[in-house]
């Protein structure tokens, strides 16, 4: 059952697609203060799942979190906000229920942080809808919530292939070199991503003619080889006379305004920019149509970035900071002045005060951005999705975004932001998967190998062994870091073998993805969702069910040659070196130490189950659906989920 409770005058977020009548009375289980605050008493053994893209494990109890989409590449244990706002929780205990706080501004969750026995949720204003979802178990609660928020986005089939990306592919020769080196190494590849380097002075929907003089020809050339080019699109539009996108946006009032009614000015990659007003349908339609500049060249995939929106600085704050720094330059800078200095500079990027300075036009009325902040990235992806449905109605286009809110899952996938080449970020990515699936985000993945910092060969191999199970499978790294294309490492064979295993599993992974889409289910689940009475399963934070067939248990520690696992039932251990070279062993329920050499992928198949494998190919266009192996128990069968095209 789903109940909806209204407080104040909520902003219509469009997160839900099913109309639920507003219930009379008070929200069950919670105490409310009438000021945007909600409290729930936690029992000793209660588990709290959810919040989508957040830190601190599968069970969110014991920390505090802030739903406020924020450009933060340092995902550490003390982080409060990341790139998405996914305000859905499931409380499991004596009473088990789901709750969605539909609120577009800043929302704080204290889940047993101040007091272990108390969960407190606070919205900045008492203007929100709260949905309470009950059911027989967590799976049923998720199914009902997913039906409430609408069907998840389905990407093109080729998007399940391996993608190579880097901020730093500066010209056509760089792109061709990447494709050529993968082909020489015999490693499958379906896509190459173009970061901001392809643009002319970081201007959206432009191509630098000097570095990419024949982008359309390059797209066609690579397409014949089964490789797709996927460019980045940023939220900020550069302020520059003669730049068509800027001039059209100004002329037609498509940009967000400041308090005086003038186009708001922030700064990101190109310097001074305006931000399209994506909450305005006319602005969305205008910006979305601009993607045709690239689709006309044959581009059939995009990734949207910087759409929290990220703001490096605003001019007034920048000027004030320079003035204060100049004052400090004449003083004896001690500890207090030093911290003031570093704090002012660090405080320019994403300063909360800057989001109070601009407004959206919603049905002819100005709405302060801070009150709808978390909707911005969602509506940028919506702009692209809706436009491409018109521009290319008979094909699917790849879309994924950095910033999102619940509801964005209908328009595209997400990647999990600018992570680091840290072992802990393998685990963090995996722990986010169930909560993201709960919120409808199924086409999900992280930057394989890590975006920031310098990766290592062993980290890359272990990361591949985790990420080859995720729908989005992209190796991405930052400019200035160590090159991490797979052909750059010594043990190319082991790396290539992991990619081939991925391709042999694509039909199964795509089938499980579609099943999760059409059945409103989860592709990735905590062990406790399937074994609710097993207290040990409830405590496992580094293993997940994938579909109904297998458990993934990646290695996420440097130099590890194995790990401990907990099996909630008898299962088959698979130790795979290559798609056609593996050993199996049946293990009983319980705790096990499982060895795993660096070149070995280890996972576990459930009792009586089997999964299909096909022969790998150099890209998805060459894959056949002919099953070469049924991997698992002899009695196990599997039916590939049929896609319902529409």
Secondary structure, 3 states (H helix, E strand, C coil): CEEEEEECCCCCCCCCCCCCCECCCCCCCCEECCCCEEEEECCCCCEEEECCCCCCCCCCCCEEEEECCCCCCCCCCCCCCCCEECCEEEEECCCCEEEEEECCCCEEEEECCCCCCEEEEEECCCCEEEEEECCCCHHHHHHHHHHHHCCCCCCCHHHHCCEEEECCCCCHHHHHHHHHHHHHHCCCCCEEEECHHHCCCCCCCCCCCCCCCCHHHHHHHHHHCCCEEEEEEECEEECCCCCHHHHHHHHCCCECEECCCCECCEEECCEEEEEECCCCHHHHHHHHHCCHHHHCCCCCEEEEECCCCCCCECHHHHHHHHHHHHHHCCCCCCHHHHHHHHHHHHCCCCCHHHHHCEEEEECCEEEEHHHCHHHHHHHHHHHHHHHHHHHCCCCCCEEEECCEECCHHHCCEEECCCCECCCHHHHHHHHHHHHHHHCCCCCEECEECCCECCCCHHHHHHHHHHHCCCCCCEECCCCCCCCCCHHHCCCHHHHHHHHHHHHHHHHHHHHHHHHHHHCCCCCEECHHHHCCCCHHHHCCCCCEEECCCEEECCCCCCCCCEEEEEECCCEEEEEEEECCEEEEEEECCEEEEEECCCCCEEEEEECCCEEEEECCCCCHHHCCCCEEEEEECCCCCCCCCCCCCC
